[in-house]
Amino acid sequence: MHCENCKQNTPTYFCLARNEVIINENYVANTEKSRKGWKKGEPGYETHRRKLKKEIEV
């Protein structure tokens, strides 16, 4: 079986070959979190906000 679940960086995964849940001891947590979406201060934030508000009102 080549599902490659073991090659993903997850703390636990299901192994089809062994038919069991495996705890990944080589798991490395991603310390950087990226914020998705619009933030105040970004270029185009106000126009995006106004556009959304206008669509909701209509």
N, C-alpha and C positions, 0 to 999 in steps of 0.2 A: 504494500500500500504506500502510495506516495501522496498523502494528503498535505504534507508539509506544515501541519499544525505545530510541530516541534520547532520549526525554524522561525515562527512568529515570536515576537517579544511580548509574551503574555505570562502572568503569574501562574495560571493553570490552563490546561488544555486537555481535550479528549483525544486519546490515541486509538485510532481504529485498529491498528495491528494488535495492540495489547488488549483492546476492549476495556479500557479503564481511564479514569481521570488522573492526569499526571501533574504533580507540583513541580514547576520549573525552578530549579535551584540557581540557574544562570540568569534569572530575570533581572534586568536593569531598568529601574524606574526612570521615566523621562522627567527630568527636573524642570524643563522649560515648558510652560503652558502658553499657548498662543490664544489670544482672545479673538474670537471671530465676531464680526458684526461691526456696526458703526459706533464710534466713540466721539464724544464732544471734542472739538479741536481738530478733527480730521477735515481735510479739504472736501467740500461737497456734503458735509454732514447736514447743514441747515436745509439745503435744497432737497436732500433725500427725505428728511423729516417732514418738510412741508408737503412733498409729493405724496408720502404715505398718509398723512393726515387728510389731504384732499381726497384721496381714493377711499378712505374709510367713511368720510362724510357723504360721498355720493352714493 
